[in-house]
Amino acid sequence: MKKSILLFLLGWMALFQASAQNWDINTVKKVNSWEVHNLSRTLSHSGLILPVGVPTAMGVYALIKKDQPLLKEAIYIGTSVIEALSITMAMKYTFDRQRPYQKYPDLIHPVSTEPDPSFPSGHTAAALSLATSLSITYPKWYVIAPSAVWACGVGFSRINQGVHYPSDVLAGAAIGVGCAFANIYINRWLNKLLFK
């Protein structure tokens, strides 16, 4: 009886995995066909430039003005992004998933190519980490709304370019948001260490 239940569960898991993979590639195929590649290219580039540039600019300005509260905010935002990128890079080489255009060259036409594995999306993780940490630091609608729209746009751009599956983007988003929230507690310790 136990063997039958185990085989039944394994069968359902295999069926679910196959349908999830079909959903993943079918979504990439559809989104990749939309002719918004110039916008996607711009959003994609901003997905690494802004997460590095914003906390760096904040930190430099805070050091020049000797503004310790702003420096703490810059460190919180910057370390959230660093954590998100570190986790995604470690996971990429652990899972070693081929990118959609590599696995399905007859279905997906890449707008750009990437040298590293696909899962999870580092651009999306960095963008969501920046957007979430900015929203936590400055909880105003005019910070939250544009940063959320931009971060979601970065995730969309990665699918449109044919370099990520939706599951890569969702995992990257979860990592980015998770790092921003976890870093609230991590930075309490870090602030005590740095600012005594």
C-alpha angles and dihedrals in degrees: 000000000000090000091053092050091048092050090047092051092046090051092052091047091052091048091049092048092050093049091046090052090049090051090049096051095038090054092048090048092052097043092043089058093059110104099230096105097130091056090045092052091053094046091047093053091048088054090077102023097057098043089055098034101048099056091038092053090045091050095048092048091047091051092049092048093037088234105161097183091053090047090053089051091049091050091049093050094041095048090047089057093044091051092048092050092045093052093046093049091050091048093047092061093039094055096029094196117180116240117252094252090051096048096039106029091158092055106034125056109198119222088196135005129230128204099211131070123279110238118109116014110244093191091055093045091052093045095048091044090054094043094047096045091047090049092050092047095044107025097190125125092237089060099037100047100048094041092050093048091048094048092049088048090055090053091048091049092057091056093043090054090054094238099110141038119227089250089058090053094046091050091048090050092051091050093048095049092042093052092050091053096041090049091063087073097035091054093053087065092040092051091052089051096046102034103028 
